[in-house]
Amino acid sequence: MDKYDKLMIDIVAYLDVSVLGSFNPTYQTMPDRGPIAGCSEREIEEAEGKIGKKIPAAMKAWYRVAGKVSPYYYDYRADYTLDDLLRSQEAAQKLYERLKPDWELSDTLLPFSERLGESILFADLSENSDDDDPFVLHVRADSGNLESGDVIYSRMIREIWLGSLERVYQRQMRGTNWGKIPVWKAKGFPDYQSWERVERELTDEAWELRNELIERINQEDLASDKISGPQEVQQRWIAEITLTKMKERMESVGVWIPFNWIEAPK
């Protein structure tokens, strides 16, 4: 088993017992598709034949474990399945024809995920990228620019699903624990606007801290030829935010602490 297969298996095992692991009619608008499921090697090979391009190893590893039925999070059709890859070919062509951008829709760009045709992710298959774990490029219909966040596919998949888990969990917790007494009033603020200013500052600071940590983890992983799994990332995050006293500051004023969990929320 290579590092890509190990990572993708770890991600699905982590999500499988989480709130994203199965259908929940209380918040999910999508139909019940059954458990998270992967594609066969034959299905992946057939997809390569249809698109006329080789699918990178890291992407194949994801499709093997979740390419048929992805975790239960609706992001306007972008679900990182093999169907998403196939849909993206036509969506990218239509978007390219409509926008007529200053970049070429060439063989070195592999569309692999589309958000209702308005946002498309591409794998960079050029010589500037790793053949097995390519850089991810992004096009939005509102600008037409081909943007790079300097993130590679395997790390993107890990962060996409951790972020999806956080958003669902936050929505659940806000629905059960927030709203009985306004937070700003419970924490002694004179009005909501005063609390909101503090919330925005602390949340931005927490996200900056997390982004810095993820970049450090990525650089460490590249140096040691490994990819940290979701639980390892979360353990590092909790340790980091606790050491900086950020968690205590946010709790004292009732600000939501992002990714405040190690085990995947149920």
VENLIN-V956424 format. One record per residue. N is the residue number from 1. RES is the residue in one small letter. OMEGA is omega as a letter, one per 20 degrees, with the letter a starting at -180 (NA if undefined). NEAR is the number of other C-alpha atoms within 8 Angstrom. Layout:
N & RES & OMEGA & NEAR
N & RES & OMEGA & NEAR
This chain:
1 & m & r & 4
2 & d & a & 5
3 & k & a & 8
4 & y & r & 12
5 & d & a & 11
6 & k & a & 9
7 & l & a & 12
8 & m & r & 11
9 & i & r & 9
10 & d & a & 10
11 & i & a & 11
12 & v & r & 12
13 & a & r & 8
14 & y & a & 12
15 & l & a & 12
16 & d & a & 11
17 & v & a & 10
18 & s & r & 11
19 & v & r & 13
20 & l & a & 12
21 & g & a & 12
22 & s & a & 13
23 & f & r & 11
24 & n & a & 7
25 & p & a & 6
26 & t & r & 4
27 & y & a & 5
28 & q & a & 11
29 & t & a & 6
30 & m & r & 6
31 & p & r & 6
32 & d & a & 6
33 & r & a & 6
34 & g & a & 7
35 & p & r & 7
36 & i & a & 14
37 & a & a & 10
38 & g & r & 12
39 & c & r & 13
40 & s & r & 7
41 & e & r & 7
42 & r & r & 6
43 & e & r & 8
44 & i & r & 12
45 & e & r & 8
46 & e & r & 8
47 & a & r & 10
48 & e & r & 11
49 & g & a & 8
50 & k & a & 6
51 & i & r & 8
52 & g & r & 6
53 & k & r & 8
54 & k & r & 5
55 & i & a & 7
56 & p & a & 10
57 & a & a & 10
58 & a & r & 12
59 & m & r & 11
60 & k & a & 10
61 & a & r & 11
62 & w & a & 13
63 & y & r & 14
64 & r & a & 11
65 & v & a & 13
66 & a & a & 15
67 & g & r & 15
68 & k & r & 12
69 & v & a & 12
70 & s & r & 11
71 & p & a & 13
72 & y & r & 10
73 & y & a & 8
74 & y & r & 10
75 & d & r & 7
76 & y & r & 6
77 & r & r & 9
78 & a & a & 11
79 & d & r & 11
80 & y & r & 11
81 & t & r & 12
82 & l & r & 12
83 & d & r & 9
84 & d & r & 14
85 & l & a & 13
86 & l & r & 11
87 & r & a & 10
88 & s & a & 14
89 & q & r & 12
90 & e & a & 8
91 & a & r & 11
92 & a & r & 12
93 & q & r & 9
94 & k & a & 8
95 & l & r & 11
96 & y & r & 10
97 & e & a & 7
98 & r & a & 6
99 & l & a & 8
100 & k & a & 6
101 & p & a & 8
102 & d & r & 4
103 & w & a & 5
104 & e & r & 5
105 & l & a & 7
106 & s & r & 5
107 & d & r & 7
108 & t & r & 7
109 & l & r & 11
110 & l & r & 11
111 & p & a & 13
112 & f & r & 14
113 & s & a & 14
114 & e & a & 18
115 & r & a & 11
116 & l & r & 8
117 & g & a & 11
118 & e & r & 10
119 & s & a & 11
120 & i & r & 16
121 & l & r & 12
122 & f & r & 12
123 & a & a & 13
124 & d & a & 13
125 & l & a & 13
126 & s & a & 7
127 & e & r & 5
128 & n & a & 6
129 & s & r & 10
130 & d & a & 9
131 & d & a & 8
132 & d & a & 7
133 & d & a & 13
134 & p & r & 13
135 & f & r & 13
136 & v & r & 15
137 & l & a & 12
138 & h & r & 12
139 & v & r & 12
140 & r & a & 11
141 & a & a & 10
142 & d & r & 5
143 & s & a & 6
144 & g & a & 9
145 & n & r & 8
146 & l & a & 9
147 & e & r & 7
148 & s & r & 9
149 & g & a & 6
150 & d & r & 6
151 & v & r & 9
152 & i & a & 10
153 & y & a & 13
154 & s & r & 12
155 & r & r & 10
156 & m & a & 10
157 & i & r & 8
158 & r & a & 11
159 & e & r & 8
160 & i & a & 8
161 & w & r & 8
162 & l & r & 9
163 & g & r & 8
164 & s & r & 9
165 & l & r & 12
166 & e & a & 10
167 & r & r & 8
168 & v & a & 9
169 & y & r & 10
170 & q & r & 8
171 & r & r & 8
172 & q & a & 8
173 & m & r & 9
174 & r & a & 9
175 & g & a & 8
176 & t & a & 6
177 & n & a & 7
178 & w & r & 10
179 & g & r & 8
180 & k & r & 5
181 & i & r & 7
182 & p & a & 8
183 & v & a & 9
184 & w & r & 13
185 & k & r & 11
186 & a & a & 8
187 & k & r & 9
188 & g & r & 6
189 & f & a & 10
190 & p & a & 7
191 & d & a & 8
192 & y & a & 9
193 & q & r & 6
194 & s & r & 9
195 & w & a & 11
196 & e & r & 8
197 & r & r & 8
198 & v & r & 8
199 & e & a & 10
200 & r & a & 8
201 & e & a & 8
202 & l & r & 10
203 & t & r & 12
204 & d & r & 8
205 & e & r & 8
206 & a & r & 12
207 & w & r & 9
208 & e & r & 8
209 & l & a & 9
210 & r & r & 9
211 & n & r & 8
212 & e & r & 8
213 & l & a & 9
214 & i & r & 9
215 & e & r & 8
216 & r & r & 8
217 & i & r & 10
218 & n & r & 11
219 & q & r & 8
220 & e & a & 8
221 & d & r & 11
222 & l & a & 9
223 & a & a & 6
224 & s & r & 6
225 & d & r & 6
226 & k & r & 7
227 & i & a & 12
228 & s & r & 10
229 & g & a & 10
230 & p & a & 11
231 & q & r & 10
232 & e & r & 8
233 & v & a & 11
234 & q & r & 11
235 & q & r & 9
236 & r & a & 8
237 & w & a & 10
238 & i & r & 11
239 & a & a & 8
240 & e & a & 8
241 & i & r & 12
242 & t & a & 10
243 & l & a & 7
244 & t & a & 7
245 & k & a & 8
246 & m & a & 10
247 & k & r & 10
248 & e & a & 8
249 & r & a & 8
250 & m & r & 13
251 & e & a & 10
252 & s & a & 8
253 & v & r & 9
254 & g & r & 9
255 & v & a & 10
256 & w & r & 7
257 & i & a & 10
258 & p & r & 8
259 & f & a & 6
260 & n & a & 6
261 & w & r & 8
262 & i & r & 8
263 & e & a & 6
264 & a & r & 12
265 & p & a & 8
266 & k & NA & 5
